[in-house]
Amino acid sequence: MAQAYAPVEAGLGPEESFLSLADILMSQERLPCRAESALPRLGAVLGKAAAAASAHDDALPEGTKLEMPLWLAKGLYDNKRRILSVELPKVYKESWRTVFSADASVVDLHKMGPYYYRLGSQLLNFDSPENVDVAQTILQTFISRFRRIMDSSQNVFNEDTSALVAQLDELERALFQAGQKGLSDFQCWEMGQASQITVSSLVQNYKKRKFTDLDT
């Protein structure tokens, strides 16, 4: 039976795929921003707090601090015109980078943000003096947690993994599920339960047509 929906892989690094549900959900993550110039007619659009700050004309004055979703921040951000600046969410700031460098394996990434790696990669689209440190921390965090995730996916088969999976970022959950599926497929193959190789229906139909032509 054909799938009703064929999953589309998320984009890599700073890129996004607008056909990926994971990327669409990730783009809704809110970022702390600051208006570097007056933004007319955006008070009501960007939330009640922003609207209250400019109720008289529905404009955001310069210096207004607000939160907006990633997709909107990327659309408004312009390094040359300086429309707005984007601050790092707290999990990417220096205090948390120190925690990750000490022992990233103990951090509950899903609680800190379900799209830690993907959102962190998207933050590199905004010019910041801390971009290099953020990118390095994301990479080292992934490296330090990867082996434990894959080892766990191979050693807790048919066991309750809810406590372990609850602390994983969405990317890590996908890796964990891929590891368990790989183990399951290998065990099925080892026990002779893997799918049998069969003749393609296209080949069978071709042979039938060929025999029919010969008979005529």
Buried (B, 14 or more C-beta within 10 A) or exposed (E): EEEEEEEBEBBEEEEBBEEBEBBBBBBEBBBBBEBBEBBEEBBEEBBEEBBEBBEEEBBBEEEBEBBBBBBBBBEBBEEEEEBBBBBBBEBBBEEBBEBBBEEBEEBEBBEBBBBBBBBBBBBBBBEBEBBEBBBEBBEBBBEBBEEEBBEBBEEBEEEEBEEBBEBBBBBBBBBBEEBBEEBEEEEEEEEEEEEEEEEEEEEEEEEEEEEEEEEE
